[in-house]
Amino acid sequence: MLSPAPAQPALLAEISRGPIVEARVRGHLVLVDRHGEPVRWLGDPDVESTLRSACKPLQAASFVESGTAAALGLGRESIAIACSSHQGEPGHVEAVRAILAKAGLPESALRCGAHLPANPEAAAQLLRGGSSPSQVHNNCSGKHSAMVATCVHRGWPLESYLERDHPLQVEIAERIAYHAGLTPVELPFGTDGCGLPTFGMPLRAFARALASAASSDAAVQECHAAMAEYPWLIGGTTSFDTALVRAAGESLTAKGGAAAIFGAVARDGSWALAIKLEAGNPAGLPQIAVHALQQLQLLPTRLEGELERQVRSPITNWAGREVGEVRVQFDL
């Protein structure tokens, strides 16, 4: 039995500037086993949150299960970009356009909206060339391109693919609810930044969904395999998701979402970790996630490469001078 959860979020990290603590990061964390049962937690494991982009592998599973990717001759690169929150770098845009081209669709079929690439160099390159961002630069355009391709393959309406009652969105909601141990009617939903439905549920139900899907859902397992094979496509050059999956993709996959929600899951579904930072600000999330995984002996104590740089990275000012740091404040 889960013991009564504390009403208040837990202190997970402090952000200092010199000797001064200028921000305290509070939130919730829960680890579940393969049956979805909580085994470790901080804060309130039953706190409700939207899932945002942290559930993209569950959303992209329809692209695989429907046979769309296979029918269009699209490999794991396309599945990886369907699971991504990419940074709009040229290779990301090419992967999105490849799906649209195979499906015979124009970029205008997407309804995710346009914004500058999240990668600063990619954004600068676009503007230097005199171009404006289009919908393919949206960090969710991989998911959207896979969705519209799936609609074409299955003969479903394109114009309404964003709507909650569209057959594709109904299918996605059913998959998410099933793995979370809920029913679709129990899932409140709002509208994500890219226009698609985003669902709400208790944090431990989200962790349960991750573990259940990883252990039993062949389409989600294929999404995880694609993410592990092409980690750069799921985020980009400076993405924490990319760095983590590149370092540990043989054993786990991970995906973060807006408003500071994060999920990591063992490839075999033996455990899943879900984190939600209370204020919705992602500052400190990489350090918190890695520390939790290390405490649980799911990541090595010694980090290397981009993951080590991201986690150990000090806070700097505009001149590049080190002025502060993030310090985790919890043990599991």
C-alpha positions in Angstrom: 0.0 0.0 0.0 1.1 3.5 -0.8 1.5 5.5 2.4 -0.2 8.9 2.6 1.7 11.4 0.5 2.9 14.7 1.9 0.8 17.6 0.8 3.8 19.7 -0.1 6.2 19.3 -3.0 9.7 18.2 -2.0 12.8 20.3 -2.2 14.8 18.8 -5.0 17.5 21.3 -5.8 18.8 24.8 -5.0 20.2 27.3 -7.5 22.9 29.5 -6.1 24.6 32.6 -7.3 27.9 32.9 -5.4 27.1 32.0 -1.7 23.4 33.0 -2.1 20.6 30.6 -2.7 18.4 32.5 -5.1 16.0 29.8 -6.1 14.7 26.6 -4.7 13.3 23.9 -7.0 10.5 21.9 -5.6 8.6 19.1 -7.1 7.5 15.5 -7.2 9.2 12.3 -8.2 8.0 8.7 -8.3 9.7 5.4 -9.3 7.4 2.5 -10.1 8.1 -1.2 -10.7 7.1 -3.2 -13.8 3.6 -3.6 -12.3 3.2 0.2 -11.9 3.5 0.0 -8.1 5.4 3.0 -6.5 8.6 1.9 -4.8 10.2 5.2 -4.1 8.8 8.8 -4.2 9.3 12.3 -3.0 6.6 14.9 -2.8 3.2 13.7 -3.9 3.1 10.8 -6.3 -0.6 11.4 -7.0 -0.1 15.0 -8.1 -1.9 15.6 -11.4 -0.1 17.0 -14.4 -0.4 17.3 -18.1 1.9 15.0 -20.0 2.9 17.4 -22.7 5.8 16.0 -24.9 6.9 13.5 -22.3 4.3 11.0 -23.8 5.4 11.4 -27.4 6.5 7.7 -27.8 3.0 6.7 -26.8 1.5 9.1 -29.3 3.9 8.0 -32.1 3.1 4.3 -31.6 0.1 4.7 -34.0 2.5 5.6 -36.8 4.2 2.2 -36.3 1.2 0.0 -35.3 -0.9 1.2 -38.2 1.7 0.1 -40.7 2.1 3.7 -42.0 5.9 3.9 -41.6 6.4 0.5 -43.2 4.0 1.2 -46.1 5.8 4.4 -46.9 9.2 2.8 -46.7 10.2 4.9 -43.7 12.7 3.5 -41.3 13.7 4.2 -37.7 14.9 7.7 -38.5 11.3 8.7 -39.2 10.0 6.9 -36.1 12.6 8.8 -34.0 11.6 12.2 -35.3 8.0 11.3 -34.7 8.9 10.9 -31.0 11.0 14.1 -30.9 11.0 17.5 -29.5 13.6 18.5 -32.0 15.6 21.7 -32.1 14.9 22.6 -35.7 18.4 21.9 -37.0 18.7 21.1 -40.7 18.7 17.3 -40.2 15.6 17.5 -38.1 13.8 19.5 -40.8 14.9 17.1 -43.5 13.5 14.1 -41.5 10.1 15.9 -41.1 10.0 16.7 -44.8 10.9 13.1 -45.7 7.7 11.9 -44.0 5.6 14.5 -45.7 7.1 13.7 -49.1 6.5 10.0 -48.8 2.9 10.7 -47.7 2.4 13.0 -50.7 1.6 15.9 -48.4 2.5 19.6 -48.4 3.9 21.3 -45.3 0.6 23.2 -45.1 -1.0 19.9 -44.0 0.6 20.5 -40.6 -1.3 22.5 -38.0 1.4 22.8 -35.3 2.3 26.5 -36.0 5.7 28.0 -36.8 8.5 29.2 -34.5 12.2 29.7 -34.8 14.4 26.7 -34.3 15.2 26.1 -30.6 18.9 25.6 -31.6 20.4 29.1 -31.6 22.8 28.4 -34.5 20.0 26.8 -36.6 17.8 29.9 -35.9 20.7 32.3 -36.8 21.4 30.3 -40.0 17.7 30.5 -41.1 17.6 34.3 -40.5 20.9 34.9 -42.2 19.5 33.2 -45.2 16.6 35.6 -45.3 14.1 32.9 -44.5 11.3 32.9 -42.0 10.5 29.8 -39.8 7.7 27.5 -41.0 5.8 24.7 -39.4 8.5 22.2 -40.1 10.8 24.1 -37.7 8.3 23.6 -34.9 9.7 21.3 -32.3 6.6 19.1 -32.5 6.6 18.9 -36.3 7.9 15.3 -36.3 4.9 14.1 -34.3 2.5 16.1 -36.5 4.1 14.8 -39.8 3.7 11.2 -38.6 0.1 11.9 -37.6 -1.0 13.4 -40.9 0.8 10.5 -42.7 -1.1 8.0 -40.6 -4.4 9.7 -41.4 -3.6 9.5 -45.2 -2.7 5.8 -44.8 -5.8 5.0 -42.9 -8.2 7.1 -44.9 -9.0 9.4 -42.0 -9.8 13.2 -42.3 -6.8 15.4 -42.4 -8.2 18.8 -41.5 -9.5 17.7 -38.1 -6.5 15.6 -37.0 -5.9 17.9 -34.0 -9.4 17.4 -32.6 -10.0 15.3 -29.5 -12.7 13.2 -31.2 -10.7 12.5 -34.3 -10.2 8.7 -34.7 -6.4 9.1 -34.4 -6.7 11.1 -31.2 -9.2 8.7 -29.8 -6.8 5.8 -30.5 -4.0 7.6 -28.8 -6.1 8.4 -25.7 -7.1 4.8 -25.5 -3.5 3.6 -25.6 -2.3 6.1 -23.0 -5.3 5.3 -20.7 -4.9 1.6 -21.0 -1.2 1.6 -20.0 -1.9 4.1 -17.2 -4.6 1.7 -15.7 -7.3 4.3 -16.4 -10.2 4.7 -18.9 -10.3 7.4 -21.6 -13.1 9.2 -19.8 -10.9 9.5 -16.7 -8.4 11.5 -18.7 -8.9 15.3 -18.5 -7.5 17.0 -21.5 -6.3 20.5 -22.6 -4.6 21.8 -25.6 -0.8 21.5 -26.0 1.4 24.3 -27.4 1.3 22.6 -30.8 -2.5 22.3 -30.8 -2.9 18.6 -30.0 -4.7 17.3 -27.0 -2.6 16.9 -23.9 -3.9 14.6 -21.2 -3.7 14.9 -17.4 -3.2 12.2 -14.9 -1.5 11.5 -11.5 2.2 11.3 -11.8 2.4 7.7 -10.7 -0.2 6.8 -13.4 2.1 8.3 -16.0 5.0 6.3 -14.6 2.9 3.2 -14.8 2.0 4.0 -18.4 5.6 4.2 -19.3 6.5 0.9 -17.6 3.5 -1.0 -19.0 4.1 0.3 -22.6 7.8 -0.6 -22.5 7.1 -4.1 -21.3 4.1 -5.1 -23.4 3.5 -2.7 -26.4 5.4 -3.7 -29.5 4.7 -0.4 -31.3 6.1 1.6 -28.3 9.0 -0.8 -28.0 9.8 0.0 -31.7 9.6 3.7 -30.9 12.1 3.2 -28.0 14.4 1.3 -30.3 14.3 4.1 -32.8 15.0 6.7 -30.1 18.0 4.7 -28.9 19.4 4.3 -32.4 18.9 7.9 -33.4 19.2 10.0 -30.2 20.1 13.2 -32.0 16.8 13.2 -33.8 14.8 13.1 -30.6 16.2 16.4 -29.4 19.3 17.9 -30.9 22.8 19.1 -30.3 22.1 20.7 -26.9 19.1 18.5 -25.8 19.2 16.8 -22.4 16.9 14.0 -23.8 19.5 13.4 -26.6 22.4 13.4 -24.2 20.8 11.0 -21.8 19.5 8.5 -24.4 22.9 8.7 -26.2 24.6 7.7 -22.9 22.2 5.0 -21.8 19.9 4.2 -24.6 20.7 0.5 -24.5 19.0 0.2 -21.1 16.6 3.2 -20.9 14.7 5.8 -22.9 13.6 9.2 -21.7 11.5 12.1 -22.8 10.8 15.5 -21.2 8.0 17.8 -21.9 7.1 21.5 -21.4 6.1 22.7 -17.9 8.9 20.6 -16.5 7.6 17.0 -16.7 10.0 14.2 -17.4 9.8 10.4 -17.8 12.5 7.8 -18.1 11.8 4.0 -18.4 13.8 0.8 -18.6 13.7 -0.6 -22.1 12.3 -3.9 -20.6 9.7 -2.0 -18.6 11.1 -3.2 -15.2 10.9 0.4 -13.8 9.8 3.9 -14.8 10.6 7.2 -13.2 8.4 10.3 -13.5 9.3 13.8 -12.3 7.3 17.0 -12.2 8.7 20.3 -11.1 6.1 22.4 -9.3 6.6 25.8 -10.9 6.9 24.4 -14.5 10.3 25.8 -14.9 12.8 23.2 -16.2 15.8 24.8 -14.5 17.6 22.1 -12.6 15.7 19.2 -14.2 18.7 17.5 -15.9 20.6 17.5 -12.6 17.6 16.2 -10.7 16.8 13.5 -13.2 20.4 12.3 -13.4 20.9 12.3 -9.6 17.7 10.3 -9.2 18.8 7.7 -11.8 22.3 7.5 -10.2 20.8 7.1 -6.7 18.7 4.2 -8.0 21.8 2.8 -9.6 20.2 3.1 -13.1 23.0 5.4 -14.3 26.7 5.1 -13.5 28.2 7.5 -11.0 30.8 8.7 -13.5 29.3 10.5 -16.4 31.0 11.3 -19.7 30.5 13.4 -22.8 27.6 15.8 -23.3 25.6 14.3 -20.5 28.4 15.1 -18.0 28.8 18.6 -19.4 25.1 19.3 -19.1 24.8 18.0 -15.5 28.0 19.6 -14.3 27.5 22.8 -16.3 27.9 25.9 -14.0 25.6 28.9 -14.3 27.5 31.6 -16.2 26.8 35.3 -17.0 26.7 36.8 -20.5 30.5 37.2 -20.5 30.9 33.5 -19.8 32.1 33.9 -16.2 31.0 31.2 -13.7 28.6 32.7 -11.2 26.6 29.9 -9.7 25.5 26.3 -9.7 22.6 23.9 -9.3 22.9 21.6 -6.3 20.5 18.7 -5.8 19.1 18.4 -2.3 17.6 15.0 -2.0 18.4 11.3 -1.5 16.3 8.3 -2.4 
